[in-house]
């Protein structure tokens, strides 16, 4: 994102696991990081320079706020919460880009096996766009970001 736009905001659901690595890398590159935090994470430490929204909400409700705040949903893989966020994005027309690692190790990886075309529901216009490596995914994010400005 830092390559293609200087005004990107990375929206994350917390500062744990992979989200921590993404936040730290984004902040190091001068990008803004907004964290939409569920009530259960509100007492966690957060990195200086990040914008923290303590929602007071549970995980599922926070996921809705996180997705509706975003222009693009980028999924690097995860479990049920990530899958739920992808489904929300599809239902409201937000583009979904997913990094797929071969082997179906994560819950979200299995979705690519079930829906190889990326179309989850023929009634919706969107589809998940799968990428097999980070560079390809980043290029797709930049392409969409340059044409999707709210």
Secondary structure as GFF3:
##gff-version 3
##sequence-region A 1 150
A	DSSP	beta_strand	9	12	.	.	.	ID=ss1
A	DSSP	alpha_helix	17	28	.	.	.	ID=ss2
A	DSSP	beta_strand	32	37	.	.	.	ID=ss3
A	DSSP	three_ten_helix	39	41	.	.	.	ID=ss4
A	DSSP	beta_strand	51	54	.	.	.	ID=ss5
A	DSSP	alpha_helix	59	68	.	.	.	ID=ss6
A	DSSP	beta_strand	72	75	.	.	.	ID=ss7
A	DSSP	alpha_helix	80	92	.	.	.	ID=ss8
A	DSSP	beta_strand	95	99	.	.	.	ID=ss9
A	DSSP	alpha_helix	107	114	.	.	.	ID=ss10
A	DSSP	beta_strand	128	131	.	.	.	ID=ss11
A	DSSP	alpha_helix	134	147	.	.	.	ID=ss12
###
